[in-house]
Amino acid sequence: RTQRPANRRRAAATKNTLPAMDKLDAWDASKADDPQFMMNMAKKYVIMDTLQQHGGECKFGVLFQRADELHCDVLTAALNSLKRKKAVGYEKEMPLLSPVDNEVMVKLLKPDFDCFA
């Protein structure tokens, strides 16, 4: 029997145990191919909700972990978009990347920001 590479083992082990975006109540399968819908889902359910659950601020590593749980690959782009709209803030000028920026604090500036508007 051949052994699968570590990343494939991890994907197989987490495939049925972690919630993906398509398991969220707001998921609309008819919009799964719409990049703007997917970006808005990331903004709301990965970034905004996680920041609110952590009292309005958390480390980028926490957001990255939540994005990984939801199989979201647009975290950095979504953060940049929210930063441009002044809904969130962080000290670094360049886009945040894991693992080098995992300790950067991200702050929620507009708790009532509507990601789908």
Backbone torsions as a table, in degrees:
resi	resn	phi	psi	omega
1	ARG	NA	131.8	179.5
2	THR	-89.6	147.3	-179.5
3	GLN	-93.5	136.9	178.5
4	ARG	-73.6	151.0	174.6
5	PRO	-59.3	155.5	-175.1
6	ALA	-55.4	-42.5	-178.0
7	ASN	-66.7	-33.4	177.5
8	ARG	-74.2	-35.3	175.9
9	ARG	-62.6	-44.2	-179.3
10	ARG	-62.8	-43.9	179.5
11	ALA	-62.1	-42.1	179.2
12	ALA	-66.2	-38.0	-178.4
13	ALA	-70.8	-32.3	-176.2
14	THR	-98.5	-7.9	-173.6
15	LYS	-53.3	-45.2	-175.9
16	ASN	-103.5	3.2	-176.8
17	THR	-106.1	-23.5	-178.5
18	LEU	-105.9	144.2	178.1
19	PRO	-72.6	134.0	174.4
20	ALA	-103.0	169.0	-177.6
21	MET	-55.6	-33.7	-178.1
22	ASP	-71.3	-3.2	176.0
23	LYS	-98.0	-6.3	179.6
24	LEU	-74.9	149.3	-179.5
25	ASP	-58.5	-34.7	-177.2
26	ALA	-80.8	-0.3	-177.1
27	TRP	-64.2	133.5	176.5
28	ASP	-125.6	102.2	-175.2
29	ALA	-58.8	-28.2	-179.3
30	SER	-68.6	-16.1	-179.4
31	LYS	-107.3	10.7	-176.0
32	ALA	-61.5	-24.4	178.9
33	ASP	-94.4	2.3	-179.1
34	ASP	-90.9	110.4	-177.1
35	PRO	-60.3	-34.7	-179.6
36	GLN	-67.8	-39.4	177.0
37	PHE	-62.2	-44.1	-179.6
38	MET	-64.7	-38.7	177.5
39	MET	-65.0	-43.7	179.3
40	ASN	-64.3	-38.0	176.6
41	MET	-61.9	-42.8	178.7
42	ALA	-63.4	-44.2	179.5
43	LYS	-58.7	-47.5	-175.5
44	LYS	-74.6	-55.4	-167.6
45	TYR	-89.4	-19.5	176.3
46	VAL	-96.6	-49.7	-172.0
47	ILE	-90.6	-62.3	-173.7
48	MET	-61.0	-48.6	-178.8
49	ASP	-63.3	-41.0	-179.8
50	THR	-65.9	-42.9	177.8
51	LEU	-62.6	-42.4	179.1
52	GLN	-64.8	-38.5	178.2
53	GLN	-66.3	-22.5	-179.4
54	HIS	-105.8	26.7	175.1
55	GLY	73.6	22.3	175.4
56	GLY	96.8	-2.4	176.1
57	GLU	-158.7	148.6	175.8
58	CYS	-161.7	169.6	178.6
59	LYS	-77.2	151.2	178.2
60	PHE	-56.0	-35.4	179.1
61	GLY	-58.6	-34.1	177.2
62	VAL	-67.5	-43.8	177.6
63	LEU	-63.8	-40.7	-179.8
64	PHE	-63.2	-40.4	178.7
65	GLN	-64.0	-42.3	178.6
66	ARG	-64.8	-41.1	177.8
67	ALA	-60.8	-40.9	178.4
68	ASP	-64.1	-41.4	178.8
69	GLU	-60.8	-37.3	-177.9
70	LEU	-92.0	7.8	179.7
71	HIS	56.5	42.2	-178.3
72	CYS	-101.8	124.6	-178.5
73	ASP	-111.5	16.7	-179.0
74	VAL	-117.7	23.4	-176.2
75	LEU	-56.0	-50.7	-176.7
76	THR	-62.8	-42.8	178.5
77	ALA	-65.0	-41.1	179.3
78	ALA	-65.4	-41.2	177.1
79	LEU	-62.3	-43.8	178.6
80	ASN	-60.4	-41.8	179.4
81	SER	-63.4	-45.6	179.3
82	LEU	-66.9	-32.4	177.8
83	LYS	-68.4	-42.0	177.5
84	ARG	-60.6	-33.4	179.9
85	LYS	-87.8	4.3	178.8
86	LYS	58.7	30.4	175.3
87	ALA	-86.4	-27.9	174.7
88	VAL	-134.5	163.8	177.7
89	GLY	-145.7	150.9	173.1
90	TYR	-156.3	156.5	-171.2
91	GLU	-68.3	-35.8	-173.1
92	LYS	-71.9	138.5	178.7
93	GLU	-78.6	-39.7	-178.0
94	MET	-77.5	160.2	176.4
95	PRO	-58.8	146.2	179.9
96	LEU	-82.0	137.9	-179.7
97	LEU	-134.3	143.7	177.0
98	SER	-95.0	142.8	5.8
99	PRO	-94.0	-6.2	-173.3
100	VAL	-63.7	-29.1	-176.8
101	ASP	-107.7	15.6	-176.3
102	ASN	-59.2	-23.8	-177.9
103	GLU	-92.4	-3.7	-180.0
104	VAL	-70.4	129.2	179.0
105	MET	-81.5	133.3	176.3
106	VAL	-111.3	130.7	-176.3
107	LYS	-116.6	140.1	176.5
108	LEU	-84.0	119.3	-177.7
109	LEU	-101.1	-29.6	179.7
110	LYS	-128.2	87.3	-176.1
111	PRO	-61.0	-25.2	-177.5
112	ASP	-96.4	12.5	-178.5
113	PHE	-61.1	130.5	179.7
114	ASP	-94.0	107.0	-176.9
115	CYS	-68.7	-19.7	-176.2
116	PHE	-100.5	0.5	-177.9
117	ALA	-78.7	NA	NA
